[in-house]
Amino acid sequence: MTPRLPHCLLGLLLFASATFAADIPDYPFVFVTGKADIDTPPDLAVCSFTIKDIEHDPGKANATVDARLKAVLAVLSENDVASSDIESSNLSKQILSNEYGDKEPAQIRGYDLTRSLQFKLRKLVSLAAIEDELIGAANVEQIHCQFDRTDRAAIEADLLVKALHSAKQQGDHLAEPLGRHVTAAVAVSETPFESIPAAFGLGDQSAVFVSVSAARMFKKSASADELLVPATIHMSVAVNVLFKMD
């Protein structure tokens, strides 16, 4: 067996062996992982945040959360966020009492009311103004934005084709020094095979299909630079392919 190579494994196996965890093909093969990636400008942001207030009077806490919700919705409306792109959770209320084990009699110390919102922004030029309002607003916490592409499916489909071409090139590159070449792809997987490398005694490597979006968590002290939209987001695809060799 050859040493492990970056991103791929070579198997030139002519006969089954009892040392392997499963039967292996009775022909020479190459097992490789093809990859493709791209850095592309985002055109969509998915943001979430929580409105929260803690008061001894639950009515006062509820009024504070409702007032902040109305103010935030007005900000979103003024900055190109469609109402159909806004999702709001139900109001959550938690009773705060003295700690377990306290010698004092059990008593309610206050009420913690929260409501979570998520919105999609399709005009990223408006994001800085929205984030500036949210970061400076009272009772607004856990501001988080993730950037994406509206045409993600098409981009991933193109990356998948490129990843398969990459796998074919790697297979040919590995087989050529042995005086062989790859022919048909016997197995292809976007998601893991049943740990096919381990089953064939080639180590514990499994296929992955990964596409990553840039994400940020904002704090109250966020600077102006943190409010900028990233120039690009990274997207990648990896696929496992088992090629037969002649």
Contacts in CASP RR format, 6 or more apart in sequence:
PFRMAT RR
TARGET T0000
AUTHOR 0000-0000-0000
METHOD contacts of the structure
MODEL  1
MTPRLPHCLLGLLLFASATFAADIPDYPFVFVTGKADIDTPPDLAVCSFT
IKDIEHDPGKANATVDARLKAVLAVLSENDVASSDIESSNLSKQILSNEY
GDKEPAQIRGYDLTRSLQFKLRKLVSLAAIEDELIGAANVEQIHCQFDRT
DRAAIEADLLVKALHSAKQQGDHLAEPLGRHVTAAVAVSETPFESIPAAF
GLGDQSAVFVSVSAARMFKKSASADELLVPATIHMSVAVNVLFKMD
1 11 0 8 1.000
1 202 0 8 1.000
2 10 0 8 1.000
2 11 0 8 1.000
2 12 0 8 1.000
5 174 0 8 1.000
7 32 0 8 1.000
7 33 0 8 1.000
7 34 0 8 1.000
7 35 0 8 1.000
7 170 0 8 1.000
8 30 0 8 1.000
8 31 0 8 1.000
8 32 0 8 1.000
8 33 0 8 1.000
8 34 0 8 1.000
8 170 0 8 1.000
8 171 0 8 1.000
8 174 0 8 1.000
9 31 0 8 1.000
9 32 0 8 1.000
9 197 0 8 1.000
9 202 0 8 1.000
9 203 0 8 1.000
9 205 0 8 1.000
10 30 0 8 1.000
10 31 0 8 1.000
10 174 0 8 1.000
11 28 0 8 1.000
11 29 0 8 1.000
11 30 0 8 1.000
11 31 0 8 1.000
11 200 0 8 1.000
11 202 0 8 1.000
12 28 0 8 1.000
12 29 0 8 1.000
12 178 0 8 1.000
12 245 0 8 1.000
13 24 0 8 1.000
13 25 0 8 1.000
13 28 0 8 1.000
13 29 0 8 1.000
13 200 0 8 1.000
14 26 0 8 1.000
14 27 0 8 1.000
14 28 0 8 1.000
15 26 0 8 1.000
16 23 0 8 1.000
16 24 0 8 1.000
16 26 0 8 1.000
17 24 0 8 1.000
19 201 0 8 1.000
20 199 0 8 1.000
20 200 0 8 1.000
20 201 0 8 1.000
21 198 0 8 1.000
21 199 0 8 1.000
21 200 0 8 1.000
21 201 0 8 1.000
22 199 0 8 1.000
22 200 0 8 1.000
24 200 0 8 1.000
25 186 0 8 1.000
25 242 0 8 1.000
25 244 0 8 1.000
27 244 0 8 1.000
27 245 0 8 1.000
28 180 0 8 1.000
28 244 0 8 1.000
28 245 0 8 1.000
28 246 0 8 1.000
29 186 0 8 1.000
29 242 0 8 1.000
29 243 0 8 1.000
29 244 0 8 1.000
29 245 0 8 1.000
30 171 0 8 1.000
30 174 0 8 1.000
30 175 0 8 1.000
30 182 0 8 1.000
30 242 0 8 1.000
30 243 0 8 1.000
30 245 0 8 1.000
31 196 0 8 1.000
31 197 0 8 1.000
31 200 0 8 1.000
31 202 0 8 1.000
31 240 0 8 1.000
31 241 0 8 1.000
31 242 0 8 1.000
31 243 0 8 1.000
32 167 0 8 1.000
32 170 0 8 1.000
32 171 0 8 1.000
32 174 0 8 1.000
32 240 0 8 1.000
32 241 0 8 1.000
32 243 0 8 1.000
33 167 0 8 1.000
33 170 0 8 1.000
33 205 0 8 1.000
33 207 0 8 1.000
33 238 0 8 1.000
33 239 0 8 1.000
33 240 0 8 1.000
33 241 0 8 1.000
34 163 0 8 1.000
34 164 0 8 1.000
34 166 0 8 1.000
34 167 0 8 1.000
34 170 0 8 1.000
34 238 0 8 1.000
34 239 0 8 1.000
34 240 0 8 1.000
34 241 0 8 1.000
35 163 0 8 1.000
35 166 0 8 1.000
35 236 0 8 1.000
35 237 0 8 1.000
35 238 0 8 1.000
35 239 0 8 1.000
36 159 0 8 1.000
36 160 0 8 1.000
36 162 0 8 1.000
36 163 0 8 1.000
36 166 0 8 1.000
36 236 0 8 1.000
36 237 0 8 1.000
37 159 0 8 1.000
37 234 0 8 1.000
37 235 0 8 1.000
37 236 0 8 1.000
37 237 0 8 1.000
38 155 0 8 1.000
38 159 0 8 1.000
38 234 0 8 1.000
38 235 0 8 1.000
38 236 0 8 1.000
39 232 0 8 1.000
39 233 0 8 1.000
39 234 0 8 1.000
39 235 0 8 1.000
40 149 0 8 1.000
40 155 0 8 1.000
40 232 0 8 1.000
40 233 0 8 1.000
40 235 0 8 1.000
41 231 0 8 1.000
41 232 0 8 1.000
41 233 0 8 1.000
42 124 0 8 1.000
42 147 0 8 1.000
42 148 0 8 1.000
42 149 0 8 1.000
42 213 0 8 1.000
42 214 0 8 1.000
42 229 0 8 1.000
42 230 0 8 1.000
42 232 0 8 1.000
42 233 0 8 1.000
43 122 0 8 1.000
43 124 0 8 1.000
43 149 0 8 1.000
43 150 0 8 1.000
43 151 0 8 1.000
44 120 0 8 1.000
44 121 0 8 1.000
44 122 0 8 1.000
44 124 0 8 1.000
44 147 0 8 1.000
44 148 0 8 1.000
44 149 0 8 1.000
44 150 0 8 1.000
45 120 0 8 1.000
45 121 0 8 1.000
45 124 0 8 1.000
45 127 0 8 1.000
45 145 0 8 1.000
45 146 0 8 1.000
45 147 0 8 1.000
45 148 0 8 1.000
45 229 0 8 1.000
46 118 0 8 1.000
46 119 0 8 1.000
46 120 0 8 1.000
46 121 0 8 1.000
46 145 0 8 1.000
46 146 0 8 1.000
46 147 0 8 1.000
46 148 0 8 1.000
47 118 0 8 1.000
47 119 0 8 1.000
47 120 0 8 1.000
47 121 0 8 1.000
47 127 0 8 1.000
47 130 0 8 1.000
47 131 0 8 1.000
47 143 0 8 1.000
47 144 0 8 1.000
47 145 0 8 1.000
47 146 0 8 1.000
48 116 0 8 1.000
48 117 0 8 1.000
48 118 0 8 1.000
48 119 0 8 1.000
48 142 0 8 1.000
48 143 0 8 1.000
48 144 0 8 1.000
48 145 0 8 1.000
49 72 0 8 1.000
49 116 0 8 1.000
49 117 0 8 1.000
49 134 0 8 1.000
49 140 0 8 1.000
49 141 0 8 1.000
49 142 0 8 1.000
49 143 0 8 1.000
49 144 0 8 1.000
50 114 0 8 1.000
50 115 0 8 1.000
50 116 0 8 1.000
50 117 0 8 1.000
50 140 0 8 1.000
50 141 0 8 1.000
50 142 0 8 1.000
51 65 0 8 1.000
51 68 0 8 1.000
51 69 0 8 1.000
51 72 0 8 1.000
51 114 0 8 1.000
51 115 0 8 1.000
51 116 0 8 1.000
51 117 0 8 1.000
51 139 0 8 1.000
51 140 0 8 1.000
51 141 0 8 1.000
52 65 0 8 1.000
52 112 0 8 1.000
52 113 0 8 1.000
52 114 0 8 1.000
52 139 0 8 1.000
52 140 0 8 1.000
52 141 0 8 1.000
53 61 0 8 1.000
53 64 0 8 1.000
53 65 0 8 1.000
53 68 0 8 1.000
53 112 0 8 1.000
53 113 0 8 1.000
53 139 0 8 1.000
54 61 0 8 1.000
54 96 0 8 1.000
54 110 0 8 1.000
54 111 0 8 1.000
54 112 0 8 1.000
54 113 0 8 1.000
55 61 0 8 1.000
55 64 0 8 1.000
55 110 0 8 1.000
55 111 0 8 1.000
55 113 0 8 1.000
56 109 0 8 1.000
56 110 0 8 1.000
56 111 0 8 1.000
57 111 0 8 1.000
58 93 0 8 1.000
58 110 0 8 1.000
58 111 0 8 1.000
58 113 0 8 1.000
61 111 0 8 1.000
61 112 0 8 1.000
61 113 0 8 1.000
62 91 0 8 1.000
62 113 0 8 1.000
64 113 0 8 1.000
64 139 0 8 1.000
65 91 0 8 1.000
65 113 0 8 1.000
65 114 0 8 1.000
65 115 0 8 1.000
65 139 0 8 1.000
68 137 0 8 1.000
68 138 0 8 1.000
68 139 0 8 1.000
68 140 0 8 1.000
69 88 0 8 1.000
69 115 0 8 1.000
69 117 0 8 1.000
71 137 0 8 1.000
72 117 0 8 1.000
72 133 0 8 1.000
72 134 0 8 1.000
72 137 0 8 1.000
72 140 0 8 1.000
73 86 0 8 1.000
75 130 0 8 1.000
75 133 0 8 1.000
75 134 0 8 1.000
76 86 0 8 1.000
76 119 0 8 1.000
76 130 0 8 1.000
77 83 0 8 1.000
79 121 0 8 1.000
79 126 0 8 1.000
79 129 0 8 1.000
79 130 0 8 1.000
80 121 0 8 1.000
80 122 0 8 1.000
80 123 0 8 1.000
80 126 0 8 1.000
81 119 0 8 1.000
81 120 0 8 1.000
81 121 0 8 1.000
81 126 0 8 1.000
81 130 0 8 1.000
82 122 0 8 1.000
85 119 0 8 1.000
85 120 0 8 1.000
85 121 0 8 1.000
85 122 0 8 1.000
86 117 0 8 1.000
86 118 0 8 1.000
86 119 0 8 1.000
87 117 0 8 1.000
87 118 0 8 1.000
87 119 0 8 1.000
88 115 0 8 1.000
88 116 0 8 1.000
88 117 0 8 1.000
88 118 0 8 1.000
89 115 0 8 1.000
89 116 0 8 1.000
89 117 0 8 1.000
90 115 0 8 1.000
91 113 0 8 1.000
91 114 0 8 1.000
91 115 0 8 1.000
92 113 0 8 1.000
92 114 0 8 1.000
92 115 0 8 1.000
93 111 0 8 1.000
93 112 0 8 1.000
93 113 0 8 1.000
94 111 0 8 1.000
94 112 0 8 1.000
94 113 0 8 1.000
94 114 0 8 1.000
95 108 0 8 1.000
95 110 0 8 1.000
95 111 0 8 1.000
95 112 0 8 1.000
96 108 0 8 1.000
96 109 0 8 1.000
96 110 0 8 1.000
96 111 0 8 1.000
96 112 0 8 1.000
97 106 0 8 1.000
97 107 0 8 1.000
97 108 0 8 1.000
97 109 0 8 1.000
98 104 0 8 1.000
98 106 0 8 1.000
98 107 0 8 1.000
98 109 0 8 1.000
121 127 0 8 1.000
121 130 0 8 1.000
122 150 0 8 1.000
124 147 0 8 1.000
124 229 0 8 1.000
127 145 0 8 1.000
127 227 0 8 1.000
127 229 0 8 1.000
128 224 0 8 1.000
128 227 0 8 1.000
128 228 0 8 1.000
128 229 0 8 1.000
131 143 0 8 1.000
131 145 0 8 1.000
131 218 0 8 1.000
131 222 0 8 1.000
131 227 0 8 1.000
132 227 0 8 1.000
134 140 0 8 1.000
134 143 0 8 1.000
134 218 0 8 1.000
135 143 0 8 1.000
135 218 0 8 1.000
135 219 0 8 1.000
135 220 0 8 1.000
135 222 0 8 1.000
135 227 0 8 1.000
136 220 0 8 1.000
142 217 0 8 1.000
143 217 0 8 1.000
143 218 0 8 1.000
144 215 0 8 1.000
144 216 0 8 1.000
144 217 0 8 1.000
144 218 0 8 1.000
145 215 0 8 1.000
145 216 0 8 1.000
145 218 0 8 1.000
146 213 0 8 1.000
146 214 0 8 1.000
146 215 0 8 1.000
146 216 0 8 1.000
147 213 0 8 1.000
147 214 0 8 1.000
147 215 0 8 1.000
147 229 0 8 1.000
147 230 0 8 1.000
147 233 0 8 1.000
148 213 0 8 1.000
148 233 0 8 1.000
149 155 0 8 1.000
149 233 0 8 1.000
149 235 0 8 1.000
152 211 0 8 1.000
152 235 0 8 1.000
155 235 0 8 1.000
156 211 0 8 1.000
156 235 0 8 1.000
156 237 0 8 1.000
159 211 0 8 1.000
159 235 0 8 1.000
159 236 0 8 1.000
159 237 0 8 1.000
160 190 0 8 1.000
160 237 0 8 1.000
160 239 0 8 1.000
162 237 0 8 1.000
163 237 0 8 1.000
163 238 0 8 1.000
163 239 0 8 1.000
164 188 0 8 1.000
164 239 0 8 1.000
164 241 0 8 1.000
167 239 0 8 1.000
167 240 0 8 1.000
167 241 0 8 1.000
167 243 0 8 1.000
168 182 0 8 1.000
168 185 0 8 1.000
168 241 0 8 1.000
168 243 0 8 1.000
171 182 0 8 1.000
171 243 0 8 1.000
172 181 0 8 1.000
172 182 0 8 1.000
175 181 0 8 1.000
175 182 0 8 1.000
175 243 0 8 1.000
175 245 0 8 1.000
178 245 0 8 1.000
180 245 0 8 1.000
180 246 0 8 1.000
181 245 0 8 1.000
181 246 0 8 1.000
182 243 0 8 1.000
182 244 0 8 1.000
182 245 0 8 1.000
182 246 0 8 1.000
183 243 0 8 1.000
183 244 0 8 1.000
183 245 0 8 1.000
183 246 0 8 1.000
184 243 0 8 1.000
184 244 0 8 1.000
185 241 0 8 1.000
185 242 0 8 1.000
185 243 0 8 1.000
185 244 0 8 1.000
186 242 0 8 1.000
186 243 0 8 1.000
186 244 0 8 1.000
187 193 0 8 1.000
187 196 0 8 1.000
187 240 0 8 1.000
187 241 0 8 1.000
187 242 0 8 1.000
188 239 0 8 1.000
188 240 0 8 1.000
188 241 0 8 1.000
188 242 0 8 1.000
189 207 0 8 1.000
189 239 0 8 1.000
189 240 0 8 1.000
189 241 0 8 1.000
190 207 0 8 1.000
190 209 0 8 1.000
190 237 0 8 1.000
190 239 0 8 1.000
191 207 0 8 1.000
191 209 0 8 1.000
192 206 0 8 1.000
192 207 0 8 1.000
192 208 0 8 1.000
192 240 0 8 1.000
193 199 0 8 1.000
193 206 0 8 1.000
193 207 0 8 1.000
193 240 0 8 1.000
195 204 0 8 1.000
195 206 0 8 1.000
196 202 0 8 1.000
196 206 0 8 1.000
196 240 0 8 1.000
196 242 0 8 1.000
197 203 0 8 1.000
197 204 0 8 1.000
197 205 0 8 1.000
197 206 0 8 1.000
198 204 0 8 1.000
198 205 0 8 1.000
206 240 0 8 1.000
207 238 0 8 1.000
207 239 0 8 1.000
207 240 0 8 1.000
208 238 0 8 1.000
209 237 0 8 1.000
209 238 0 8 1.000
209 239 0 8 1.000
210 236 0 8 1.000
210 237 0 8 1.000
210 238 0 8 1.000
211 235 0 8 1.000
211 236 0 8 1.000
211 237 0 8 1.000
212 233 0 8 1.000
212 234 0 8 1.000
212 235 0 8 1.000
212 236 0 8 1.000
213 233 0 8 1.000
213 235 0 8 1.000
214 230 0 8 1.000
214 233 0 8 1.000
214 234 0 8 1.000
216 226 0 8 1.000
218 226 0 8 1.000
218 227 0 8 1.000
END
